[in-house]
Amino acid sequence: MSLASLTRNSYQSGISPAQWLQLCKLWVDNETSGQGSLNVGPAISDALIALCSTYDANSILLGYLRHALGNGLVSTSDFVATFLRAVRSSQLQNGSTLDVLCRTALDAHYASGMPPLGSLLPSASSQTSILAIVNDALAFLRHAYSLPPSGFHTLSTTASELVTLILPCVPDILQMSTTQAMICFGDANDLLHSIRLSPEVRQVLETFVFSLSLLIGDDAKVAREAQIIHTQLALGKSDMLGSNLEADSISCSLLLQSIIASRASDYGAGSGLEAVALLTGLLRWTSLAPNVFYTQMLLASFTCVAQSSPKGIHDGSFFMWRAFVLGRLPRLLHSFEKELERHGTVEADWRAAIHTAVSAVLQRSDLLSRCDHVQAQARTRESSEETASPGSFIRDFTQQLYAVGLIDQAFAVNADPTLANDSGTRLQAEAFEHNCTLESYLESRLTMELSEEDTRTLLHRIHLEPGSHHFFAQVVRKRFTSHSKSGDLEILSHLTKMLSAHDFALDILSLHLKITDLVFEALELLHEYDCETIGDPQTAVSHLGDVVLFTQMVLAKFQISAPSLRRGGKVLRTEILRSSRVYHPEVIPPDVKTVFPGWFKAIFDSSSEGIDDTILRSTKPKTLLQMSPTLFSQACIARQEGRIENDDLHNGISYFLGSLLNWTLVGVVHAMLFEVQQRGLTAPVQVQLEVLQSLLLATTCPHVILRLCSRNILTLLSGKRYSTQIAISSFHYDIGAIRSVAFRTLSVAKEGEDAAFLVTFLTVTTLALGNSQAPEDSASAPPDAFLDFPRREIRDAFALARQHKAPRIDVGRCLTITTPTKFLLLLWTELCAAASLGEMETCRRIMTFVLVVPRAGVPPLLPLFMYNLLPQLIAAVDQQGGDTSVNTELLATIIAGALSGALHLERALQTICNEHATLLGQASAVLARKLAADLRTRKTTSSTSTTILERLGTSSPFAANFPVFMT
């Protein structure tokens, strides 16, 4: 047993710190007698830090650490070195955990009474070892300041204190090599100029930088300053379109994050050619060489994986990024290469480029270790034995690149020799044993005859093997299309119920195919299906209902808000799936009016014999879906007027809790909620509340219905206006139980960003609806925190970019909180702050991404910026006092980047997708022509306009694309 195993087992068994310490000493005594000297300090430090990364630094783990430090089993210097390495490798990320571990090390140092060199740093270490620790400490300081401020920790203060103690310990700076000095000088100088440090640490850093500058000498400093000036010129004055710096993957990261978040939209990961067009537009806009482009794309992808959460299946989860990077990205890049070859690019150029890119990624051991760490954390959360399968993330990725033909076998084996004898995944091996392709094998297994348990097991195996995701999606696509066209509802019902029960299966589909194609085919089936000639209409309607519920869930899950879907010349409206309209008798549609009396009598009349085959054959399913909210509204009125009894009402409700009609309940529940909201508790709504309680608390209410309606339920039934239990007349309504069901359905816990976002969203919505009290569940999430989300999203993006991580901005989510104009003004404010720190290139890339990348459900932002916002910003800069050169340069850079990005995206969509529509609201050439005319008109009154016009006209690449700016 190792020290790591001993420590982990002790912690999980609840052994006290004192007992654990004795066990460790016994282990050391036993091992020392047989093996001599052992490296105990680093081993225990590694073990404790690994546990803290999983369980956070609780009192027991801190007790272990304090006992080990206090008894000399672990030296403070060993722990500090291990701790700083763990921070730099991103093994530790939680701010509170970092703070308490660092503070524990500092307390041990102060208690020892020794100087920092000998306590925090080992006195006998070489200069190289100490410099490595110093570099790690500077990286820790940067990371501490990059985290958002919190009332739960003082990490920036603690990190500053540690750096203040360590820096003066660097021995004999004059003996350092120029290369070492330049690295330290660059890190320390960057901290001084990019972060507002405390006076104490700033003074120590300035002294350190000054000492290094004496060592570096004038020649080296001049060379470095010339390089910085050259880079700044490349970012601004010489080339308005930016540089080809290989270390910048911001644009790649932003684009990858976007196509994951909008994976089910027209320009998401599942869209195929449209996603390829986005990659092509990015390539043309950045003007990167093939090897650099692929390198940045792969590094950005792996960085996103390293930053992902090990749990859940949301956009930022490891599952999603693993499924995309291993299962989808290689195929997207393969399609990307084929499109480029179709337009004249030589295949060998890209084959060499992907080889170079993979080799570059293999050199990033720090990044690969972070990916493997997240993967290991994710696997520990799985219960299946198959999750223990060996292999690193880069190995799996190389295997998938080879599988789709992006790299050849010789290169794959050279990158990872274990691939020489690799037989593929377990599913691939099984398919090979059955002498068929993986797609055929999955098609033969995913049948109605397969038991529910076996189906769950097979889907779980597919979930774990991203290489199978493409083939699984193809099986689903073919089966859905063929059976929707043939009208074979039994198989289609089985398929949709299977997908509805496994969220991850839907997410896999969204990465590999256009989800809206499935929605269109389901809509087409609903519109055209007729029970008139069906032998068993009750079973047929039930099966069709499963398809409708599936389609409603897909629309909600992927936030598909388009009012209509088009295929060729055929347009189908999606509102029929969302409608909760209650028709007044005088405006009821003719097809509903014909069958409405018969249905009302069959459901709510005690003298009727119920729903027979005749009435089902006479009614189209789409008419029944359209009519159901009106049926319930009229039943509520009839109950209030005494025309039907309470038993009749509940008899009618029972029909809708069975498979025959439960697929119509989304519109019914929303209609009842709307009537309660409109009438309030001052009017008689007891019948509507009774209907809601009977439907939502019934054990037979489909989970899909609760999932689709829970947000509206929580939005309405919040605050003291609707107390936990309401008594009206002789009825008793448990509103608290309804809300509990809704919260359980959405799996809302008071932790995690998404939960907080939902709760605060409900708070704001509740207040907007006029409720005097916010939901009790939102006590920890004030409304202003929700409204400040766009600002935090923008600032987090800049913070991640500064740390060389993958930034993201969820523009669609920001625009659910604020208007497009206010969002762009807020973004401009943050851009100005970043530009003043010299981050002009980051500003250009972020703003271009926001203005140019198309998003479903979001209005085009580029014309809004150019026509409405830009004149205001130019006027504001004109009125500024002092030096306005930075803001003027920022405006010129944004204009050049956005128009160039739009132009290249338009060209890519035209050539690859044959898309000639003005996707961004207006063609880039039209926007440029109007802007040039406006700037020339204002030249005499606006110095900012004059400068911008000059800058754009003197940028050769930009002027070549937009000759209207040539002077």
LOSEKOL-896284 format. One record per residue (C-alpha): x, y, z; residue in three letters. Coordinates in steps of 0.05 Angstrom, whole numbers, plus 5000, padded with zeros to 4 digits. Layout:
N
XYZAla ...
This chain:
967
500050005000Met 502650694982Ser 502251325025Leu 497051594976Ala 492650974986Ser 493650995061Leu 491651725064Thr 485651635019Arg 483151025056Asn 484151365123Ser 480151975102Tyr 474451565072Gln 474251135136Ser 473751745181Gly 480351625217Ile 482552225259Ser 488752645241Pro 492652385301Ala 491151655283Gln 492851785211Trp 499552085231Leu 501251465271Gln 499451015213Leu 503951425167Cys 509751375215Lys 508850625220Leu 508750585144Trp 515151005139Val 518650585192Asp 516749945156Asn 518750185087Glu 525250525110Thr 527749885142Ser 527149535075Gly 528750075024Gln 532750615058Gly 531051355049Ser 524151525023Leu 521252164992Asn 515752205043Val 514152955043Gly 512353034969Pro 508452374970Ala 504052585028Ile 503353284999Ser 501052994932Asp 496152534967Ala 493053095008Leu 492553574950Ile 489253044907Ala 484052934961Leu 482953684968Cys 481853754893Ser 476153244899Thr 473153384968Tyr 475654104980Asp 479754265042Ala 475154065098Asn 477054035172Ser 479453315170Ile 484053405111Leu 486754055141Leu 487853675205Gly 491953155168Tyr 496153705136Leu 497254095202Arg 499353465239His 504153265183Ala 507353965181Leu 507454045257Gly 510753365269Asn 515953445214Gly 513352865172Leu 512453365116Val 517053975111Ser 513854635095Thr 518354715034Ser 516154035006Asp 508854225014Phe 509754924984Val 513354654922Ala 508054114911Thr 502354594924Phe 504955104874Leu 505954574821Arg 498854334831Ala 496155034823Val 499955134758Arg 497454474730Ser 490254684747Ser 489454084794Gln 486854584846Leu 481755104823Gln 477255264882Asn 479055944911Gly 477255774983Ser 481255134981Thr 487355484952Leu 486856025005Asp 486455555065Val 492055105040Leu 496655695027Cys 494855995095Arg 496455335129Thr 503355325097Ala 504656045119Leu 502355895190Asp 507255305192Ala 512755755168His 511456285221Tyr 510955755275Ala 517755465256Ser 521356115272Gly 525955995212Met 527456475155Pro 523756345089Pro 530056045058Leu 530155405098Gly 522755395114Ser 518655585052Leu 524455415007Leu 529554865018Pro 536255165036Ser 540354635000Ala 536754664933Ser 539954874869Ser 538555554838Gln 534655224782Thr 529954884831Ser 528755524869Ile 527455914805Leu 522355384785Ala 518755494851Ile 519156254842Val 516056194773Asn 510455754801Asp 509356274856Ala 508656834805Leu 503656414766Ala 499856284831Phe 499557034844Leu 496757164774Arg 491556614784His 489556894851Ala 488057574822Tyr 484357264762Ser 479056954807Leu 472857384822Pro 472857714891Pro 469257304944Ser 467157385016Gly 469256665028Phe 476756745017His 482457255015Thr 486656884964Leu 489857494932Ser 492357725000Thr 494957035019Thr 498456934951Ala 501557624957Ser 504157455025Glu 507356815000Leu 510657164940Val 513157714986Thr 516757195029Leu 519456764971Ile 522257284922Leu 527857554966Pro 530456834974Cys 532856784902Val 540356654911Pro 545657054873Asp 541757344815Ile 548257504779Leu 549356754769Gln 542856664730Met 543156544656Ser 540457084610Thr 534756624588Thr 532656484659Gln 532957224676Ala 528857404614Met 523356904633Ile 523057154705Cys 523457884682Phe 517757784633Gly 513157444685Asp 514557944740Ala 514158554695Asn 507558314666Asp 504658244736Leu 506758954752Leu 503359244690His 497058824687Ser 494758744759Ile 493359234815Arg 497758924868Leu 498359084941Ser 503959584959Pro 508059044995Glu 508358544938Val 509159094887Arg 515359354922Gln 518458654925Val 516858534851Leu 519759204830Glu 526259054867Thr 526458364835Phe 525258654765Val 530559194776Phe 535758674796Ser 534058254735Leu 534558854689Ser 541758974713Leu 543458264696Leu 539958254628Ile 543758854603Gly 542159374552Asp 542758944490Asp 537958414514Ala 533058934539Lys 533259314474Val 531958664436Ala 526058504480Arg 523159204475Glu 523959194400Ala 520158534397Gln 514558814440Ile 514059444396Ile 514059014334His 508458594362Thr 504359204382Gln 505259494312Leu 502958844282Ala 496758864326Leu 495259584310Gly 498760084265Lys 501559624212Ser 495859124204Asp 488859304226Met 486758574215Leu 491258304270Gly 497257854272Ser 498657124261Asn 501557014330Leu 501756264342Glu 500456334416Ala 493556624406Asp 487656144403Ser 482356624429Ile 478256624364Ser 478555874359Cys 476255794431Ser 470556284423Leu 468155934360Leu 468555244390Leu 464855454452Gln 459455764408Ser 458255164363Ile 457654734425Ile 452755194460Ala 448555264396Ser 449754554372Arg 442454444352Ala 441855094313Ser 443155224240Asp 450455404254Tyr 452054914310Gly 456254294314Ala 450753854285Gly 449454294224Ser 454753984180Gly 456554444122Leu 454655074160Glu 459554894216Ala 464854764163Val 463455454133Ala 464655774201Leu 471455424206Leu 473155644135Thr 471056364150Gly 475456364212Leu 481356084172Leu 480656634118Arg 479657184169Trp 485657004212Thr 490056864151Ser 493556324190Leu 497955804155Ala 494855104156Pro 499554834209Asn 498455434254Val 490855414245Phe 490454674262Tyr 495154764321Thr 490955324350Gln 484554944337Met 487054324373Leu 490154714431Leu 483555094439Ala 479654444438Ser 484154114491Phe 483954744533Thr 476354714533Cys 476653994555Val 481454164611Ala 476754714635Gln 470554284632Ser 466654044692Ser 467353294708Pro 459953214724Lys 453453324686Gly 451753354612Ile 451054114605His 454754524553Asp 460954604596Gly 461353884620Ser 466853394606Phe 461852924574Phe 459853454522Met 466953664506Trp 469552944504Arg 463852754457Ala 465353354413Phe 472953324411Val 473452574403Leu 467052414367Gly 465253024325Arg 471353474314Leu 475452974273Pro 469552894224Arg 468453644220Leu 475853744204Leu 475453194152His 469553544118Ser 473254204125Phe 479253924088Glu 474853624033Lys 471454294021Glu 478154654017Leu 480854123969Glu 474654223926Arg 476654943919His 483954823901Gly 487754673965Thr 492854103961Val 491253514007Glu 498553434026Ala 498654124057Asp 493253954107Trp 495953254120Arg 502553564140Ala 498854104179Ala 494953614222Ile 501353224236His 504853864259Thr 498854044302Ala 498453374337Val 505953394349Ser 505254084381Ala 499653834426Val 503853244447Leu 509053734472Gln 503954054519Arg 504553554576Ser 501454054625Asp 495154114582Leu 494653374569Leu 495453214644Ser 489653694659Arg 485353344607Cys 486952664637Asp 485552934707His 478553164688Val 477452504653Gln 479452124715Ala 474752544758Gln 469052414709Ala 470351674710Arg 470151624785Thr 462951874782Arg 460951304736Glu 458650654767Ser 459850194708Ser 466149764707Glu 467249974635Glu 469150674657Thr 475650394683Ala 478150274612Ser 485450494604Pro 487951034556Gly 489551764557Ser 485452314524Phe 490752464471Ile 491151724455Arg 483651694443Asp 484052324401Phe 489752054358Thr 485851414349Gln 479751794323Gln 484052224276Leu 486651584246Tyr 479751264242Ala 477051834199Val 483351874155Gly 486252534179Leu 492852224197Ile 496351614169Asp 498050974207Gln 505551104209Ala 504551784243Phe 499351504291Ala 503950944313Val 509751414319Asn 505551884363Ala 503151294406Asp 506450614395Pro 500750264432Thr 496250414373Leu 500049904331Ala 496449324365Asn 490049704379Asp 483549344360Ser 478949934372Gly 473550024424Thr 469449454453Arg 463449614408Leu 467949614347Gln 470948954368Ala 463948654376Glu 461848914308Ala 468148594278Phe 466447934311Glu 459547954278His 462848114211Asn 459248774201Cys 460449514207Thr 459249884273Leu 453250234244Glu 450049574222Ser 451649264289Tyr 448249834327Leu 442349804281Glu 441449064295Ser 441949164370Arg 437449774379Leu 430849424367Thr 424149384402Met 425748684424Glu 431448924467Leu 429348974540Ser 429249644576Glu 435249454619Glu 439249204559Asp 437549834521Thr 439950264579Arg 446449864582Thr 447649924507Leu 446350674507Leu 451050754566His 456550394527Arg 455350844468Ile 455751434515His 462651204538Leu 465451104467Glu 465451754427Pro 467851374366Gly 460951044362Ser 456951694368His 456951844293His 454351154276Phe 449151184331Phe 446651844302Ala 446351544233Gln 442150964257Val 437251434292Val 436951894232Arg 435451334182Lys 430351004228Arg 426751644244Phe 426351854171Thr 424051184144Ser 418751044196His 415951754196Ser 414951704121Lys 411951014124Ser 407551184183Gly 410150594225Asp 408450924291Leu 410050334337Glu 417450334320Ile 417651094319Leu 414351114388Ser 419450634416His 425151044388Leu 422651714414Thr 421151434483Lys 428251154486Met 431251824467Leu 426752214514Ser 428951784572Ala 436451904560His 438652624556Asp 445652454536Phe 443052094475Ala 439652734451Leu 446153114463Asp 449952604421Ile 444952694365Leu 445453454369Ser 452953414356Leu 452352964295His 445953154258Leu 441153724248Lys 436053644303Ile 431254104266Thr 430853574211Asp 427853084261Leu 423053624286Val 420853774215Phe 419353044200Glu 415452974265Ala 411553594249Leu 410153334179Glu 407552684208Leu 403053054258Leu 400153494203His 398752934155Glu 396852354200Tyr 389552144196Asp 386351584237Cys 380451494190Glu 382950844160Thr 386850584220Ile 384649924250Gly 386450104322Asp 386150864327Pro 387150874403Gln 393950534399Thr 395850954338Ala 394151604373Val 398051384435Ser 404251224393His 403651884356Leu 403152234423Gly 409951964442Asp 412852284380Val 409452944396Val 412152934468Leu 419152794442Phe 418653364393Thr 416153854446Gln 421953654491Met 427053744436Val 424454444421Leu 424954624495Ala 431654284510Lys 435354604452Phe 431555264456Gln 429155224384Ile 424755844381Ser 423855904306Ala 416455994290Pro 417055564228Ser 421655054196Leu 423055004121Arg 425254434077Arg 425554594004Gly 419154963988Gly 415254674046Lys 414255084110Val 411354804174Leu 409755234234Arg 412155004303Thr 406855394341Glu 402154794341Ile 406954444389Leu 407355054435Arg 400255314431Ser 396255384495Ser 390955834463Arg 383955784490Val 378855944435Tyr 372556344449His 366456024416Pro 365756564363Glu 372956494337Val 373855744343Ile 376955454279Pro 372155064234Pro 375854394240Asp 375554454317Val 368454714318Lys 365954094281Thr 368653584332Val 368854004396Phe 361753834423Pro 362853084413Gly 369553094450Trp 366853514508Phe 361053034517Lys 365552414512Ala 370452684564Ile 366353084614Phe 359252814609Asp 357552254658Ser 352251974611Ser 357151854554Ser 360751204542Glu 367551544537Gly 372351594479Ile 370751094425Asp 374250924359Asp 369051314319Thr 370751984350Ile 378151854343Leu 377451684269Arg 373552324257Ser 378852774289Thr 385752914263Lys 391052874318Pro 393353594304Lys 386153824316Thr 385953454382Leu 392553784404Leu 389854464384Gln 383254354419Met 385354084487Ser 386654744524Pro 379754984503Thr 376554334527Leu 379454444597Phe 377655184598Ser 370455024580Gln 370354464632Ala 372654954686Cys 367155444667Ile 362054884667Ala 364354654736Arg 364055364763Gln 356955444736Glu 354854774763Gly 353454454695Arg 358053864711Ile 359753534777Glu 366653484809Asn 366852744794Asp 365552894720Asp 371353374720Leu 376152874751His 373552324704Asn 375552774646Gly 382252914677Ile 383652174682Ser 383252094607Tyr 388952594600Phe 393252214649Leu 393251604605Gly 397451474543Ser 391651644497Leu 391552394511Leu 397352554558Asn 401252834498Trp 396453424496Thr 397853654567Leu 403354164554Val 398354654524Gly 393154474578Val 397854624636Val 400255274606His 393055484593Ala 391055354665Met 397155724691Leu 395456314646Phe 388356344672Glu 390756324745Val 395656884729Gln 390457314693Gln 385057244746Arg 389357214809Gly 386756944875Leu 381457484881Thr 377357144827Ala 374656434828Pro 380456014802Val 379455424848Gln 377554974790Val 383755154750Gln 388055024812Leu 384554364824Glu 385954164752Val 393254354759Leu 394053984824Gln 390553364797Ser 394853354735Leu 401653544763Leu 401453134827Leu 398752504794Ala 403751924794Thr 401951784721Thr 403452494697Cys 409052394644Pro 415852654666His 416453014600Val 410353434616Ile 413253644683Leu 419853794650Arg 416754244597Leu 412154614645Cys 416254674709Ser 419555344693Arg 412755674681Asn 410055344744Ile 415755624786Leu 415256304752Thr 407956374770Leu 407256014837Leu 412556404873Ser 412456884932Gly 407557004987Lys 402057164938Arg 401456414930Tyr 402756145000Ser 405055445011Thr 397955195022Gln 391755554998Ile 384655425022Ala 379055684979Ile 371855514998Ser 371754775016Ser 377854604973Phe 385054524996His 390854654948Tyr 398054464963Asp 401854974923Ile 408254774959Gly 407654064934Ala 406754304862Ile 412954744868Arg 416954174899Ser 415153724840Val 417454274793Ala 424054384829Phe 425353634832Arg 423953574758Thr 428954104741Leu 433853814792Ser 435054494822Val 440054474880Ala 442455104913Lys 449255034883Glu 452155094813Gly 451755654763Glu 445755394725Asp 441655304788Ala 443256004812Ala 441656274743Phe 434855934743Leu 433056154813Val 434956874801Thr 431356864734Phe 425156644771Leu 426257204822Thr 426557744769Val 420757454730Thr 416557404793Thr 417858134810Leu 416358334738Ala 409657974742Leu 407858404801Gly 408857924858Asn 410958304919Ser 415557754943Gln 420957374906Ala 421256614911Pro 423456364978Glu 428655934942Asp 432156544916Ser 434456814982Ala 441656684965Ser 441256974895Ala 439257714893Pro 436157984829Pro 441858464816Asp 446657874812Ala 442457594755Phe 442158264720Leu 449658344725Asp 450757684688Phe 452758014621Pro 458158424655Arg 460857824692Arg 460757404628Glu 464857924591Ile 469858024648Arg 470557274656Asp 472257214582Ala 477857724589Phe 480357384653Ala 480656714618Leu 484257014558Ala 489557324604Arg 490756634635Gln 491656334566His 485255924576Lys 479155854531Ala 474556454538Pro 467056414524Arg 461356914519Ile 454156664517Asp 451357234477Val 444456924471Gly 443856854546Arg 446257564557Cys 440857824511Leu 435457474551Thr 437257964607Ile 438758614572Thr 437458924504Thr 442458864446Pro 444159604449Thr 445459594524Lys 449558954517Phe 453959264463Leu 454959894504Leu 456859474564Leu 461659074521Leu 464759724495Trp 466059954566Thr 469759314583Glu 473559344517Leu 476060044534Cys 478559804602Ala 482159214570Ala 485059634513Ala 488060114564Ser 492059514590Leu 494759364521Gly 489958804504Glu 487859084436Met 488458404401Glu 483958064452Thr 478958624445Cys 478858554369Arg 477757804371Arg 472357824424Ile 468458384390Met 468958064321Thr 466257414351Phe 460357784383Val 458658174320Leu 459857664265Val 458356954289Val 451056784273Pro 446556544329Arg 439556254329Ala 434356704361Gly 439057304366Val 438157914321Pro 444058104276Pro 448658544318Leu 453458794264Leu 448559284230Pro 446159514299Leu 453259674319Phe 455160014253Met 448860434244Tyr 446460584315Asn 452160504364Leu 458360704326Leu 456161434314Pro 454861504389Gln 461661214407Leu 465261664358Ile 461762274387Ala 463462044458Ala 470861964440Val 470862664407Asp 468362954472Gln 473462594515Gln 478863004547Gly 486162824544Gly 489162274502Asp 483961914460Thr 488761514417Ser 487260844451Val 479760884443Asn 480361144371Thr 485060564355Glu 480260084388Leu 474460334345Leu 478560264281Ala 480859574301Thr 473759344316Ile 471159614250Ile 476659274210Ala 476058614246Gly 468458574243Ala 467658774170Leu 473258304149Ser 470457734190Gly 463557844160Ala 466257864089Leu 470057204097His 464056864130Leu 459457094073Glu 464256814022Arg 464956154059Ala 457356064064Leu 456456233991Gln 461655743966Thr 460455174015Ile 452955214031Cys 450555603970Asn 447556094020Glu 446556773989His 441957084041Ala 444357664083Thr 445657244144Leu 448457824186Leu 442758294171Gly 446258654114Gln 451958494067Ala 458858714091Ser 459959114027Ala 453659514040Val 455659644112Leu 462659864090Ala 459960334036Arg 455160664085Lys 460460724139Leu 465561034092Ala 460561554069Ala 458661724141Asp 465861784163Leu 467562244105Arg 461362674120Thr 463762774192Arg 471062904175Lys 470563654184Thr 467363624252Thr 470162974282Ser 477562844291Ser 475962134312Thr 472462004245Ser 478362294208Thr 483361844245Thr 479061224235Ile 478361354161Leu 485861444154Glu 487360814193Arg 482560394152Leu 485060684087Gly 492360554103Thr 491259824122Ser 492959474057Ser 489358814071Pro 483059164094Phe 482959664037Ala 483959103987Ala 477558774012Asn 473759434018Phe 476359913964Pro 471260433985Val 476060624041Phe 481960753995Met 484361473997Thr 
